[in-house]
Amino acid sequence: APVPASTFRKEKRVVGTFGRIVKDKVDPKKYLKGRERCGRGVQPTSKPKRFTRKDKPRKAAVPSRHERPVMGVKHEKDFVTANAVENILAVPPARTKKQELRYTQKAEYGRPPAYLETVKADVEAERD
């Protein structure tokens, strides 16, 4: 009969504590010099294309330091008077008459609440 395979994984035991054991692979005479790994990786054969965003237009450019803002612009409009005239001429919102609650017209007016009847019955039961 074949021996059942072990569930213990040797690979996991090797890196189970502090990572892989590298003492056999490291040669003190062959250490990395400065920029030794820089040549590795993907070497593009042509320059990558510049990214352009197509879905939204760009914002306006920042003005140069020599451009001066327009100063001292005066308005002929009197904003206080214009606002007053606008509010005077505006149509007021339609008022809705709120129905006042008349508690004296309710059916329960003048009667004790129903819960007091049950409380009175409980008190009478305790006295007896």
Contact map, one row per residue, 1 for C-alpha under 8 A:
11100000000000000000000000000000000000000000000000000000000000000000000000000000000000000000000000000000000000000000000000000000
11110000000000000000000000000000000000000000000000000000000000000000000000000000000000000000000000000000000000000000000000000000
11111000000000000000000000000000000000000000000000000000000000000000000000000000000000000000000000000000000000000000000000000000
01111100000000000000000000000000000000000000000000000000000000000000000000000000000000000000000000000000000000000000000000000000
00111110000000000000000000000000000000000000000000000000000000000000000000000000000000000000000000000000000000000000000000000000
00011111100000000000000000000000000000000000000000000000000000000000000000000000000000000000000000000000000000000000000000000000
00001111100000000000000000000000000000000000000000000000000000000000000000000000000000000000000000000000000000000000000000000000
00000111110000000000000000000000000000000000000000000000000000000000000000000000000000000000000000000000000000000000000000000000
00000111111110000000000000000000000000000000000000000000000000000000000000000000000000000000000000000000000000000000000000000000
00000001111111000000000000000000000000000000000000000000000000000000000000000000000000000000000000000000000000000000000000000000
00000000111111100000000000000000000000000000000000000000000000000000000000000000000000000000000000000000000000000000000000000000
00000000111111110000000000000000000000000000000000000000000000000000000000000000000000000000000000000000000000000000000000000000
00000000111111111000000000000000000000000000000000000000000000000000000000000000000000000000000000000000000000000000000000000000
00000000011111111011100000000000000000000000000000000000000000000000000000000000000000000000000000000000000000000000000000000000
00000000001111111111100000000000000000000000000000000000000000000000000000000000000000000000000000000000000000000000000000000000
00000000000111111110000000000000000000000000000000000000000000000000000000000000000000000000000000000000000000000000000000000000
00000000000011111110000000000000000000000000000000000000000000000000000000000000000000000000000000000000000000000000000000000000
00000000000000111111000000000000000000000000000000000000000000000000000000000000000000000000000000000000000000000000000000000000
00000000000001111111100000000000000000000000000000000000000000000000000000000000000000000000000000000000000000000000000000000000
00000000000001100111110000000000000000000000000000000000000000000000000000000000000000000000000000000000000000000000000000000000
00000000000001100011111100000000000000000000000000000000000000000000000000000000000000000000000000000000000000000000000000000000
00000000000000000001111111000000000000000000000000000000000000000000000000000000000000000000000000000000000000000000000000000000
00000000000000000000111111000000000000000000000000000000000000000000000000000000000000000000000000000000000000000000000000000000
00000000000000000000111111100000000000000000000000000000000000000000000000000000000000000000000000000000000000000000000000000000
00000000000000000000011111100000000000000000000000000000000000000000000000000000000000000000000000000000000000000000000000000000
00000000000000000000011111110100000000000000000000000000000000000000000000000000000000000000000000000000000000000000000000000000
00000000000000000000000111111110000000000000000000000000000000000000000000000000000000000000000000000000000000000000000000000000
00000000000000000000000001111110000000000000000000000000000000000000000000000000000000000000000000000000000000000000000000000000
00000000000000000000000000111110000000000000000000000000000000000000000000000000000000000000000000000000000000000000000000000000
00000000000000000000000001111111000000000000000000000000000000000000000000000000000000000000000000000000000000000000000000000000
00000000000000000000000000111111100000000000000000000000000000000000000000000000000000000000000000000000000000000000000000000000
00000000000000000000000000000111110110000000000000000000000000000000000000000000000000000000000000000000000000000000000000000000
00000000000000000000000000000011111100000000000000000000000000000000000000000000000000000000000000000000000000000000000000000000
00000000000000000000000000000001111100000000000000000000000000000000000000000000000000000000000000000000000000000000000000000000
00000000000000000000000000000000111111100000000000000000000000000000000000000000000000000000000000000000000000000000000000000000
00000000000000000000000000000001111111100000000000000000000000000000000000000000000000000000000000000000000000000000000000000000
00000000000000000000000000000001001111110000000000000000000000000000000000000000000000000000000000000000000000000000000000000000
00000000000000000000000000000000001111111000000000000000000000000000000000000000000000000000000000000000000000000000000000000000
00000000000000000000000000000000001111111000000000000000000000000000000000000000000000000000000000000000000000000000000000000000
00000000000000000000000000000000000011111100000000000000000000000000000000000000000000000000000000000000000000000000000000000000
00000000000000000000000000000000000001111110000000000000000000000000000000000000000000000000000000000000000000000000000000000000
00000000000000000000000000000000000000011111000000000000000000000000000000000000000000000000000000000000000000000000000000000000
00000000000000000000000000000000000000001111100000000000000000000000000000000000000000000000000000000000000000000000000000000000
00000000000000000000000000000000000000000111111100000000000000000000000000000000000000000000000000000000000000000000000000000000
00000000000000000000000000000000000000000011111000000000000000000000000000000000000000000000000000000000000000000000000000000000
00000000000000000000000000000000000000000001111100000000000000000000000000000000000000000000000000000000000000000000000000000000
00000000000000000000000000000000000000000001111110000000000000000000000000000000000000000000000000000000000000000000000000000000
00000000000000000000000000000000000000000001011111000000000000000000000000000000000000000000000000000000000000000000000000000000
00000000000000000000000000000000000000000000001111100000000000000000000000000000000000000000000000000000000000000000000000000000
00000000000000000000000000000000000000000000000111110000000000000000000000000000000000000000000000000000000000000000000000000000
00000000000000000000000000000000000000000000000011111000000000000000000000000000000000000000000000000000000000000000000000000000
00000000000000000000000000000000000000000000000001111100000000000000000000000000000000000000000000000000000000000000000000000000
00000000000000000000000000000000000000000000000000111111100000000000000000000000000000000000000000000000000000000000000000000000
00000000000000000000000000000000000000000000000000011111100000000000000000000000000000000000000000000000000000000000000000000000
00000000000000000000000000000000000000000000000000001111100000000000000000000000000000000000000000000000000000000000000000000000
00000000000000000000000000000000000000000000000000001111110000000000000000000000000000000000000000000000000000000000000000000000
00000000000000000000000000000000000000000000000000001111111000000000000000000000000000000000000000000000000000000000000000000000
00000000000000000000000000000000000000000000000000000001111100000000000000000000000000000000000000000000000000000000000000000000
00000000000000000000000000000000000000000000000000000000111110000000000000000000000000000000000000000000000000000000000000000000
00000000000000000000000000000000000000000000000000000000011111000000000000000000000000000000000000000000000000000000000000000000
00000000000000000000000000000000000000000000000000000000001111100000000000000000000000000000000000000000000000000000000000000000
00000000000000000000000000000000000000000000000000000000000111110000000000000000000000000000000000000000000000000000000000000000
00000000000000000000000000000000000000000000000000000000000011111010000000000000000000000000000000000000000000000000000000000000
00000000000000000000000000000000000000000000000000000000000001111110000000000000000000000000000000000000000000000000000000000000
00000000000000000000000000000000000000000000000000000000000000111111000000000000000000000000000000000000000000000000000000000000
00000000000000000000000000000000000000000000000000000000000000011111000000000000000000000000000000000000000000000000000000000000
00000000000000000000000000000000000000000000000000000000000000111111100000000000000000000000000000000000000000000000000000000000
00000000000000000000000000000000000000000000000000000000000000001111110000000000000000000000000000000000000000000000000000000000
00000000000000000000000000000000000000000000000000000000000000000011111000000000000000000000000000000000000000000000000000000000
00000000000000000000000000000000000000000000000000000000000000000001111110000000000000000000000000000000000000000000000000000000
00000000000000000000000000000000000000000000000000000000000000000000111110000000000000000000000000000000000000000000000000000000
00000000000000000000000000000000000000000000000000000000000000000000011111000000000000000000000000000000000000000000000000000000
00000000000000000000000000000000000000000000000000000000000000000000011111100000000000000000000000000000000000000000000000000000
00000000000000000000000000000000000000000000000000000000000000000000000111110000000000000000000000000000000000000000000000000000
00000000000000000000000000000000000000000000000000000000000000000000000011111100000000000000000000000000000000000000000000000000
00000000000000000000000000000000000000000000000000000000000000000000000001111100000000000000000000000000000000000000000000000000
00000000000000000000000000000000000000000000000000000000000000000000000000111110010000000000000000000000000000000000000000000000
00000000000000000000000000000000000000000000000000000000000000000000000000111111110000000000000000000000000000000000000000000000
00000000000000000000000000000000000000000000000000000000000000000000000000001111111000000000000000000000000000000000000000000000
00000000000000000000000000000000000000000000000000000000000000000000000000000111111100000000000000000000000000000000000000000000
00000000000000000000000000000000000000000000000000000000000000000000000000000111111110000000000000000000000000000000000000000000
00000000000000000000000000000000000000000000000000000000000000000000000000001111111111000000000000000000000000000000000000000000
00000000000000000000000000000000000000000000000000000000000000000000000000000011111111100000000000000000000000000000000000000000
00000000000000000000000000000000000000000000000000000000000000000000000000000001111111110000000000000000000000000000000000000000
00000000000000000000000000000000000000000000000000000000000000000000000000000000111111111000000000000000000000000000000000000000
00000000000000000000000000000000000000000000000000000000000000000000000000000000011111111100000000000000000000000000000000000000
00000000000000000000000000000000000000000000000000000000000000000000000000000000001111111100000000000000000000000000000000000000
00000000000000000000000000000000000000000000000000000000000000000000000000000000000111111100000000000000000000000000000000000000
00000000000000000000000000000000000000000000000000000000000000000000000000000000000011111110000000000000000000000000000000000000
00000000000000000000000000000000000000000000000000000000000000000000000000000000000001111111000000000000000000000000000000000000
00000000000000000000000000000000000000000000000000000000000000000000000000000000000000001111100000000000000000000000000000000000
00000000000000000000000000000000000000000000000000000000000000000000000000000000000000000111110000000000000000000000000000000000
00000000000000000000000000000000000000000000000000000000000000000000000000000000000000000011111000000000000000000000000000000000
00000000000000000000000000000000000000000000000000000000000000000000000000000000000000000001111100000000000000000000000000000000
00000000000000000000000000000000000000000000000000000000000000000000000000000000000000000000111110000000000000000000000000000000
00000000000000000000000000000000000000000000000000000000000000000000000000000000000000000000011111000000000000000000000000000000
00000000000000000000000000000000000000000000000000000000000000000000000000000000000000000000001111100000000000000000000000000000
00000000000000000000000000000000000000000000000000000000000000000000000000000000000000000000000111110000000000000000000000000000
00000000000000000000000000000000000000000000000000000000000000000000000000000000000000000000000011111000000000000000000000000000
00000000000000000000000000000000000000000000000000000000000000000000000000000000000000000000000001111100000000000000000000000000
00000000000000000000000000000000000000000000000000000000000000000000000000000000000000000000000000111110000000000000000000000000
00000000000000000000000000000000000000000000000000000000000000000000000000000000000000000000000000011111110000000000000000000000
00000000000000000000000000000000000000000000000000000000000000000000000000000000000000000000000000001111110010000000000000000000
00000000000000000000000000000000000000000000000000000000000000000000000000000000000000000000000000000111110010000000000000000000
00000000000000000000000000000000000000000000000000000000000000000000000000000000000000000000000000000111111010000000000000000000
00000000000000000000000000000000000000000000000000000000000000000000000000000000000000000000000000000111111110000000000000000000
00000000000000000000000000000000000000000000000000000000000000000000000000000000000000000000000000000000111110000000000000000000
00000000000000000000000000000000000000000000000000000000000000000000000000000000000000000000000000000000011111100000000000000000
00000000000000000000000000000000000000000000000000000000000000000000000000000000000000000000000000000011111111100000000000000000
00000000000000000000000000000000000000000000000000000000000000000000000000000000000000000000000000000000000111110000000000000000
00000000000000000000000000000000000000000000000000000000000000000000000000000000000000000000000000000000000111111000000000000000
00000000000000000000000000000000000000000000000000000000000000000000000000000000000000000000000000000000000001111101100000000000
00000000000000000000000000000000000000000000000000000000000000000000000000000000000000000000000000000000000000111111100000000000
00000000000000000000000000000000000000000000000000000000000000000000000000000000000000000000000000000000000000011111110000000000
00000000000000000000000000000000000000000000000000000000000000000000000000000000000000000000000000000000000000001111111000000000
00000000000000000000000000000000000000000000000000000000000000000000000000000000000000000000000000000000000000011111111100000000
00000000000000000000000000000000000000000000000000000000000000000000000000000000000000000000000000000000000000011111111110000000
00000000000000000000000000000000000000000000000000000000000000000000000000000000000000000000000000000000000000000111111111000000
00000000000000000000000000000000000000000000000000000000000000000000000000000000000000000000000000000000000000000011111111100000
00000000000000000000000000000000000000000000000000000000000000000000000000000000000000000000000000000000000000000001111111110000
00000000000000000000000000000000000000000000000000000000000000000000000000000000000000000000000000000000000000000000111111111000
00000000000000000000000000000000000000000000000000000000000000000000000000000000000000000000000000000000000000000000011111111100
00000000000000000000000000000000000000000000000000000000000000000000000000000000000000000000000000000000000000000000001111111110
00000000000000000000000000000000000000000000000000000000000000000000000000000000000000000000000000000000000000000000000111111111
00000000000000000000000000000000000000000000000000000000000000000000000000000000000000000000000000000000000000000000000011111111
00000000000000000000000000000000000000000000000000000000000000000000000000000000000000000000000000000000000000000000000001111111
00000000000000000000000000000000000000000000000000000000000000000000000000000000000000000000000000000000000000000000000000111111
00000000000000000000000000000000000000000000000000000000000000000000000000000000000000000000000000000000000000000000000000011111
